[in-house]
Every structure is written in structure tokens, then in C-alpha cells.
């Protein structure tokens, strides 16, 4: 009976994509050095033996410094984050020291790579030869993620994507570290039936937006109206200013809430859409 309870606890898990709070996290980069391992693909292979500290510099200061955004997307943490998480993740990552004028920083090389994709429920894209091109929808097989896991990659995208578990999230939040966005979640209790229900609710939300739309106008006019304090929408997209006059772009997610970003550039596809006025939304990030 005890083994059954332990198995049930093991199968209840949440996984989050390593994703930054881009609006508040400082941004760093390094000078190009083609001979340094920092330019290599971080695909789970060890690098510490070949590593030498490399100079990085601040591109954008901002307020959060615990998880600086490195322009090549490789995870970086501060020394105080390292001190807290190292006892828990020491068998899952390597800490690679960086040189910065003001901060003590480390790049993380995740060496725990799992074969844990649920291929039945995932929706994939393929090239003409049948090889994997990407995921329209990614679902994990949680039976293949060990219960004690804190941080990992999965085989098919080991060179690009990093994931953390609820245990890692709790650890970060309990020490009030800032800079990661834990909104992208994969839940072991999110069954196929719940997935279908969520999809229906999402489609109903889009239909409601479509039903209530009034006069439509071009993207250029939409931006003019936004600059005057109005909110506009086109399908799953919204644009508006916050109380400080900053521009935000929102995308309706499958859970029928908006994910907001302060875009560095305008996605070209939005330029061709027709827009209409809507009520302003609360911006949560």
C-alpha cells in the first residue's frame, strides 16, 4: 500500500519552461570568441573541464539581477542563486563562471537529459524526410521524469530548451529570487479530457471576441488608437498601454488568459491583421 501511495505522489508533478521576465531582467552578452565553449551547443555534454571564465557585459541594466538574460539564451544565474540551488542540482548541472564588472555570475550547463516526451499526446512538425522539425504542442510523459528532479532537458531539444520542476520553483520563490517567469506549465494532472475542455473554452473565447467586434481598421490606425489610450484586438492578440504609457502586446493563451510582453519589435504577421476596439485588460506579468 505504501508503494502505491508513493507512486501516486511521484506521478503528480508540474514542469515549467525556463522562461525569463524579460520586461524587468537585466540583459547581458559576451564578446565573440569562436574558440571558447560558450559558443558551442549546450546539449547536455560536460564543459567544465574545458571552461575558462569569459568576459560578459551588460546590455540593459533593469532591476532584476538574479537571472540575467544572456542574448544567446543560455541560462545564467547570480552567485546568490547558485549558493541556494547548488546542493539540490549539483548532479544535474555544471556552474560555469563568467566575468562581469559588477556581478558574480555563472552560466548553467544542464547535463540531465531525459527521454520523456509523450509522443501520443504531443503534436509535432516534421521535415519532408520525416525528421522532427518542432512541436506544435509538447506533452511530457511524467513517469519518465524522476521524482527528485529539479532541472532537466529532453533529448530531442537538448541544445535549446531547459525545464524545471515544482521543487525548483518552490526553492526560487521561497528565497524571493526574481527574474524567472513560471507561467508556462506542464501538469501531470492535466488529462486528455481536461485538455479537450480547455481547447473548447479557448475556441469559445475567440468566438466571443469575434462576435463582439465592431468597426475594423488597419494596424497603423490600431497603433494610433493605442497611443491615445485605447485597447485594440485582432483574434487572439491585444495591444494597449499600461498606466505608465508603456506599450504591451498580449496573446490569448489556451487557459483563456492573456500573456503580456513588451515587444522589442512588431511581429510582421500582425501588420496584415484588421483590428477593432475592446475594453482594456488588466496586464499581469
C-alpha positions as CSV (number, residue, x, y, z in Angstrom):
1,X,0.0,0.0,0.0
2,X,2.9,2.4,0.9
3,X,4.5,1.8,-2.5
4,X,1.2,2.6,-4.3
5,X,0.9,5.9,-2.4
6,X,4.5,6.7,-3.2
7,X,3.9,6.0,-6.9
8,X,0.8,8.3,-6.9
9,X,2.8,11.1,-5.3
10,X,5.6,10.5,-7.9
11,X,3.2,10.9,-10.8
12,X,1.9,14.2,-9.6
13,X,4.3,16.8,-11.0
14,X,4.4,20.2,-12.6
15,X,7.2,21.2,-15.0
16,X,7.9,24.8,-16.1
17,X,9.9,26.1,-19.1
18,X,12.9,28.2,-18.1
19,X,11.5,31.5,-19.2
20,X,12.6,35.0,-18.2
21,X,10.7,38.0,-17.0
22,X,12.0,39.9,-20.0
23,X,10.5,43.3,-19.0
24,X,12.4,43.5,-15.7
25,X,15.5,41.3,-16.0
26,X,18.9,42.8,-17.0
27,X,20.4,41.7,-20.3
28,X,24.0,40.6,-20.8
29,X,26.2,39.4,-23.7
30,X,29.7,38.3,-24.3
31,X,32.3,39.3,-26.9
32,X,32.5,36.8,-29.8
33,X,35.1,34.2,-29.2
34,X,34.7,31.3,-31.6
35,X,37.3,29.2,-29.7
36,X,35.5,29.4,-26.4
37,X,33.0,26.7,-25.3
38,X,30.4,29.5,-24.7
39,X,29.7,29.5,-28.4
40,X,29.1,25.7,-28.5
41,X,25.8,24.0,-28.4
42,X,24.8,23.2,-24.8
43,X,23.3,19.8,-25.4
44,X,23.9,18.0,-22.1
45,X,27.6,17.3,-22.7
46,X,30.0,18.3,-19.9
47,X,32.0,21.5,-20.5
48,X,33.6,22.4,-17.1
49,X,36.9,20.8,-17.8
50,X,37.4,22.9,-21.0
51,X,35.9,26.1,-19.5
52,X,37.7,29.3,-18.7
53,X,35.9,32.4,-17.3
54,X,34.8,34.7,-20.1
55,X,34.0,38.4,-20.0
56,X,30.4,39.4,-20.2
57,X,28.9,42.9,-20.3
58,X,25.6,44.5,-19.5
59,X,23.4,45.4,-22.5
60,X,20.4,46.6,-20.5
61,X,20.5,47.1,-16.7
62,X,16.9,46.9,-15.5
63,X,16.0,45.8,-11.9
64,X,16.2,42.0,-11.7
65,X,19.7,40.6,-11.5
66,X,19.2,37.1,-10.2
67,X,18.6,35.6,-13.6
68,X,20.2,37.8,-16.3
69,X,19.1,37.3,-19.8
70,X,22.0,36.1,-21.9
71,X,21.4,37.0,-25.6
72,X,22.2,33.5,-26.8
73,X,19.5,32.2,-24.4
74,X,21.9,30.0,-22.3
75,X,20.8,30.2,-18.6
76,X,22.7,32.5,-16.3
77,X,22.3,33.0,-12.6
78,X,23.8,35.1,-9.9
79,X,26.2,33.8,-7.2
80,X,23.5,34.1,-4.5
81,X,21.1,31.9,-6.6
82,X,24.0,29.4,-7.1
83,X,24.6,29.2,-3.4
84,X,21.0,28.2,-2.7
85,X,20.3,25.8,-5.6
86,X,23.7,24.0,-5.8
87,X,23.1,21.4,-3.1
88,X,19.9,20.4,-4.9
89,X,21.0,20.5,-8.6
90,X,24.7,19.6,-8.3
91,X,24.1,16.3,-10.2
92,X,22.0,17.9,-12.9
93,X,24.1,20.9,-14.0
94,X,27.5,22.5,-14.2
95,X,28.2,26.0,-13.0
96,X,30.4,27.8,-15.4
97,X,31.9,31.1,-14.1
98,X,31.6,34.3,-16.0
99,X,33.5,37.6,-15.6
100,X,31.4,40.8,-15.1
101,X,32.5,44.2,-13.9
102,X,29.8,44.4,-11.1
103,X,28.3,40.9,-10.5
104,X,29.4,37.4,-9.7
105,X,27.6,35.3,-12.4
106,X,27.5,31.7,-13.6
107,X,26.3,30.1,-16.8
108,X,24.4,26.9,-16.2
109,X,25.1,23.9,-18.3
110,X,22.3,21.4,-17.8
111,X,23.6,17.8,-18.0
112,X,20.5,16.0,-17.0
113,X,18.9,15.0,-20.3
114,X,15.7,12.8,-20.3
115,X,13.8,10.8,-22.8
116,X,10.4,12.0,-21.6
117,X,8.2,13.2,-24.4
118,X,4.6,11.8,-24.6
119,X,4.6,11.2,-28.3
120,X,0.9,10.1,-28.3
121,X,-0.4,13.4,-27.0
122,X,2.3,15.7,-28.5
123,X,1.7,17.4,-31.8
124,X,4.9,17.6,-33.9
125,X,6.1,19.2,-37.1
126,X,8.3,17.2,-39.5
127,X,10.6,18.0,-42.4
128,X,10.0,16.3,-45.8
129,X,12.3,13.5,-44.8
130,X,10.2,12.8,-41.7
131,X,12.7,14.1,-39.2
132,X,11.5,16.2,-36.3
133,X,11.1,19.9,-37.1
134,X,9.5,21.1,-33.9
135,X,6.4,20.9,-31.6
136,X,3.1,22.5,-32.2
137,X,2.2,21.0,-28.8
138,X,4.6,19.4,-26.3
139,X,3.3,17.0,-23.6
140,X,5.6,15.2,-21.2
141,X,5.4,11.6,-20.0
142,X,5.8,12.2,-16.3
143,X,6.5,8.6,-15.5
144,X,9.9,9.2,-17.2
145,X,10.8,12.3,-15.1
146,X,12.3,11.1,-11.8
147,X,10.5,12.5,-8.7
148,X,13.7,14.1,-7.3
149,X,14.3,16.1,-10.5
150,X,14.9,19.9,-10.2
151,X,16.2,20.9,-13.7
152,X,16.5,19.0,-17.0
153,X,16.4,19.0,-20.7
154,X,14.8,16.5,-23.1
155,X,16.6,14.5,-25.7
156,X,15.0,16.0,-28.9
157,X,15.7,19.6,-27.9
158,X,18.6,19.3,-25.5
159,X,20.6,22.1,-27.2
160,X,17.9,24.7,-26.8
161,X,15.2,24.2,-24.1
162,X,15.5,24.0,-20.3
163,X,12.8,22.9,-17.9
164,X,12.4,23.0,-14.1
165,X,10.1,21.2,-11.7
166,X,7.8,22.5,-9.0
167,X,10.6,21.7,-6.5
168,X,12.9,24.2,-8.3
169,X,10.1,26.8,-8.5
170,X,9.4,26.5,-4.8
171,X,13.1,26.8,-4.0
172,X,13.4,30.0,-6.0
173,X,10.3,31.6,-4.7
174,X,11.0,30.7,-1.1
175,X,14.2,32.8,-1.3
176,X,12.4,35.6,-3.2
177,X,14.7,35.5,-6.2
178,X,13.4,37.5,-9.2
179,X,13.7,37.1,-12.9
180,X,12.0,33.9,-14.0
181,X,8.5,33.5,-15.4
182,X,6.9,30.3,-14.2
183,X,3.7,30.7,-16.2
184,X,4.5,28.1,-18.8
185,X,3.4,24.9,-17.1
186,X,3.1,21.3,-17.9
187,X,0.9,19.5,-15.3
188,X,0.8,15.7,-14.8
189,X,-2.8,16.0,-13.7
190,X,-3.8,17.8,-16.9
191,X,-5.5,14.8,-18.5
192,X,-6.5,14.5,-22.2
193,X,-10.1,15.2,-21.2
194,X,-9.1,18.4,-19.4
195,X,-7.1,19.3,-22.5
196,X,-10.1,19.0,-24.7
197,X,-12.2,21.0,-22.4
198,X,-9.6,23.8,-22.3
199,X,-9.5,23.8,-26.1
200,X,-13.3,24.2,-26.3
201,X,-13.2,27.1,-23.8
202,X,-10.4,28.8,-25.8
203,X,-12.3,28.5,-29.0
204,X,-15.4,29.9,-27.3
205,X,-13.4,32.9,-26.1
206,X,-12.2,33.6,-29.6
207,X,-15.7,33.3,-30.9
208,X,-16.9,35.8,-28.3
209,X,-14.2,38.2,-29.3
210,X,-15.2,37.8,-33.0
211,X,-18.9,38.2,-32.2
212,X,-18.5,41.5,-30.3
213,X,-16.1,43.2,-32.7
214,X,-17.2,46.5,-34.2
215,X,-15.6,48.6,-36.9
216,X,-12.3,47.2,-38.1
217,X,-9.2,49.1,-39.1
218,X,-5.6,48.6,-40.2
219,X,-2.6,48.0,-37.9
220,X,-1.4,51.6,-38.4
221,X,-4.7,53.0,-37.2
222,X,-4.7,50.5,-34.4
223,X,-1.4,51.8,-33.1
224,X,-2.6,55.4,-33.3
225,X,-5.6,54.5,-31.2
226,X,-3.4,52.6,-28.7
227,X,-1.2,55.6,-28.4
228,X,-4.3,57.6,-27.5
229,X,-5.1,55.2,-24.6
230,X,-7.5,52.8,-26.3
231,X,-7.2,49.0,-26.4
232,X,-7.5,47.0,-29.6
233,X,-7.7,43.4,-30.5
234,X,-7.4,41.0,-33.5
235,X,-8.3,37.4,-32.9
236,X,-6.1,36.2,-30.0
237,X,-4.0,39.4,-30.0
238,X,-4.4,42.6,-27.9
239,X,-2.5,45.8,-27.8
240,X,-2.7,48.5,-25.1
241,X,-0.7,50.9,-22.9
242,X,-0.3,50.5,-19.2
243,X,-0.7,53.2,-16.6
244,X,2.8,54.4,-17.3
245,X,2.2,54.7,-21.0
246,X,4.3,51.7,-21.9
247,X,3.2,49.6,-24.9
248,X,2.2,45.9,-24.3
249,X,1.2,43.1,-26.7
250,X,-1.0,40.4,-25.3
251,X,-1.7,36.9,-26.6
252,X,-4.7,34.8,-25.5
253,X,-3.4,31.5,-24.2
254,X,-5.1,28.2,-24.0
255,X,-6.2,28.8,-20.4
256,X,-8.1,31.9,-21.7
257,X,-5.9,34.4,-20.1
258,X,-3.5,36.9,-21.8
259,X,0.2,36.6,-21.7
260,X,1.7,40.1,-22.0
261,X,5.1,41.2,-23.3
262,X,6.8,44.5,-24.1
263,X,7.9,43.6,-27.7
264,X,11.3,44.7,-29.0
265,X,9.8,44.6,-32.5
266,X,6.4,44.1,-34.1
267,X,5.8,40.5,-35.4
268,X,5.3,41.1,-39.1
269,X,2.2,38.9,-39.2
270,X,0.3,41.5,-37.1
271,X,0.8,44.2,-39.7
272,X,-1.7,42.4,-42.0
273,X,-4.4,41.9,-39.5
274,X,-7.6,44.0,-39.1
275,X,-8.2,45.4,-35.6
276,X,-11.1,46.6,-33.5
277,X,-11.5,48.4,-30.2
278,X,-12.0,46.4,-27.0
279,X,-12.2,47.1,-23.3
280,X,-8.8,47.5,-21.6
281,X,-7.5,44.4,-19.8
282,X,-5.5,44.0,-16.6
283,X,-1.9,43.5,-17.5
284,X,-0.3,40.7,-15.5
285,X,3.3,39.6,-16.0
